[in-house]
Amino acid sequence: MSTQRKQAPGELELVRAFVNTLDVEQGADRIATPVGLEAWLREAGLASPVSLDAAGVIRAGDVREAVRDLLLANNEGSVPPVAAVATLDAAAGRAGLHLSVAADGRVTLASEASGVDGALGKLLVIAYRAMETGTWSRLKACRNDTCLWAFYDHSRNHSGHWCSMSVCGNRMKVQAYRARHASG
């Protein structure tokens, strides 16, 4: 986990915070239990599910890791894994995402579901809005595979690869240096 947090703008910060409920480096998962998931959803201001069970916790963890895969793809400039796309598509279906047109002609995307699926749907709506506004591509996951912390790339040229240059960036550069010089 980075000591320097790079927050995302506006509601996109909720998606970043959701991905970071798992601290890969420390092995701490804030949403690994029904109580933990409910506490995080309440803290995040998302609808608190009526009843949480192990299946809801598993779905939330699966969605979190699928979003992390999308953030890694943002970092690498690659296509996200097919399994991640399928997981998020299934979550969107369970959330009952639908478009509606308001009296003023504005089109909105919303979740019809409640509980965990509704909360996950709200996170997917936020991701969709970020894609529409162009801020999504700056939300990334650290390239350091022992970290994978979600961060918002505030660099001018969108070139950030690590959650923190002073922590993970330095570790990765030292590792690459040692690998180059070990073979020589």
Secondary structure, DSSP 8 states (H G I E B T S, - for coil): --SS----STTHHHHHHHHTTEETTTTEETTSSHHHHHHHHHHHT----SS--HHHHHHHHHHHHHHHHHHHHHHHT----HHHHHHHHHHHHHHTEEEEE-TTS-EEEEE---HHHHHHHHHHHHHHHHHHHT-GGGEEE-S-TTT--EEE---TTS---SS-IIIIIHHHHHHHHHHHHH--
